[in-house]
Amino acid sequence: METVEMNSVSLKRPRSEDDVASADEIKRQKILEKSKAENDSGQSIETVTEQPEDAKSEIIPNEESEEQEEEELEDSDEDGDPESFADMMKHGLTESDVGITKFVSSHKGFSGILKERYSDFVVHEIGKDGRVSHLDDFSVPVDDEDPPEETFTVLSDEDKQRLEELQLFKNKETSVAIEVIEDTKEKRTIIHQAVKSLFPGLETKTEDRDGKKYIIAYHAAGKKALAKVRTATDPRKHSWPKSRGSYCHFVLYKENKDTMDAINVLSKFLRVKPNIFSYMGTKDKRAITVQEIAVLRITAQRLAHLNKCLMNFKLGNFSYKNHPLKLGELQGNHFTVVLRNITGTDEQIEQAMHSLREIGFINYYGMQRFGTTAVPTYQIGRAILQNNWNEVMDLILKPRPGAEKGYLVKCREEWAKTKDPAAALKKLPVKRCVEGQLLRGLLKYGMKNIISAFGIIPRNNRLMYIHSYQSYVWNNMVSKRIEEYGLRAVPGDLILKGATAVHIEEGDVDNYTIHDVVMPLPGFDVIYPKHKIGEAYKEMLVADNLDINNMRHKIRDYSLSGAYRKIIIRPQNVNWEVVAYDDPKIPLFTTDLDKLEGKPLPVLPTDGKFRALKMEFSLPPSTYATMAIREVLKMDTSIKNQTQLNTTWLR
């Protein structure tokens, strides 16, 4: 799923926009080659992303030659000229572009700054048993089968480098010799254990050379043996205790790092493939997030040892279980959010928060669902559903105004000039972005087989486009529904009885409230409201050259079955507090890691220069915290709008 986080957003009351000229190419390069525009995955200020209802978890394996380049390109993401960025974001989307137009509350909106610091947005995953994930224990379960702690420190960094190169066949050596400095049987045993546990696929033996003892590491059965031990179903060649659950579950605490990035880092350190990890939902980068992860046949001891070298994330609360985690099994997420420099009166804030707790907010799909560039993801989804593959190719690859990384700009320009996939691909230092994958597909299958070329893009990314179109339709229809009928259930609305949608009949309307009403995402397996909005669905799809009665596609992956979604969400566990502060850089609450490390909360002044609203609430899966915050502040949360109101967040 495409996601990118905004560094911070000033949610101020609207002012008239200046007619600023677009940024020139030099400024574009300066800003966006230094910032992670994350075009690969869209852009948003939303922090928690659950995968689409019918999508499967997928991590794109990195190509060895591209990993370091991509990391270098993505590492520097805080610099840039905010004014120029705001100019370029004039080409992005606003909320009204994607159907987000209504509010349910009657209070007057006010200003505040969201995500001035990434630590102002904290997310704790809620498991299917209702338990909120917290990092509060670094201890490792006692297990007689675990090797001694010295296993992880006995090898030098140089030894580890040589062993890794041997393991991955990166050099011509057939073995690596490690001298046993303090020759005892115990020391040799530990070195044997260290090599076998840290470098799966290698065997060891002891040899005497010139009166000295050496541990010789070598491949047991060539490359096929290595490939076998590095799969998800058989990740270890050596035995795993039968009494121990096959999966080590742990809590991942991360700061300013994407879930996929964290898993890829762990897989590199552990020298395994990312697909042996499982999780219930992905969390985005610019936040502090806490979630449960499971990994197949990796010991808690090895994972805990990584805490010494991990940057921006920690692992803890280890346990062994017999099952992995499944996408979507969570109950939701608990949010702790700080809105800084608020301008609302105490009365306004009380009204806003009481309304959020008692009424809730419109369950719109947030801006991250649609991307932030001049080509929204829903347009590509619409072209896929129309079976217009030339349009799909053109929308993904053509030059576009607005904020993008410099190398993507060059790639698009080359494509527009030559229509040569090989030439355009040469402009991309990172080939695993959607543009690079499509170009590789065109290179492989030719320009006359765009369907197969597009199929090279991972399934999740492809489905993201059509889910974006469904979300676009849903947002627009819900706005029409609320405009037409307000905040009450009416005859012809849909409600769920179990998993089945039924219409509200005239005689039953008093038995339901707006909180019971659902609306369909368009598809072949849903029904539509029996009032004006049902017709509005048909009209919208007809305008897009689609038939609402035929949502099956020639390609099965792109056939939409549809789904139902509540139109109003009432958050649970809503609490809030207004605090004063002087220094915008100090944290206003303690995190799980702060508590584990014994860090006290800074003492705040009673009459500081600024005021902040600290709010907590829990939301079910696939709902957007930014839409709840939008209802409180009554502000457009789009990056286009906010960067033009106040661009000081990009620094």
Secondary structure, DSSP 8 states (H G I E B T S, - for coil): ----B-S-EEE-------------HHHHHHHHTTS---GGG--BS--EE---TT---------HHHHHHHHHHHH--S-S-HHHHHHHGGGS--GGGGT-------S----EEE-SSGGGEEEEEE-TTS-B-----------TTS--GGGGTSS-HHHHHHHHHHHTT-SS-SEEEEE-SS--HHHHHHHHHHHHHHSTTEEEEEEEETTEEEEEEEESSHHHHHHHHTSSS---SS---TTS-SEEEEEEEEES--HHHHHHHHHHHHTS-GGGEEES-EE-SSSEEEEEEEEET--HHHHHHGGGT-SSEEEEEEEEESS---TT-S-EEEEEEEEES----HHHHHHHHHHHHHT-EE----GGGG-SSSS-HHHHHHHHHTT-HHHHHHHHHS--SS---HHHHHHHHHHHHH--HHHHHHT-S-TTSHHHHHHHHHHHH-TT-HHHHHTTS-HHHHHHHHHHHHHHHHHHHHHHHHHHH-SS--TT-EEEETTEEEE--GGGGGG--GGGEEEEESSTT----SSHHHHHHHHHHHHTT--TT----SSGGG----EEEESEE--EEEEEEEEEES-TTS-SS--HHHHHTT-------TT-SEEEEEEEEEE-TT--HHHHHHHHHT----HHHHHHH--TT--
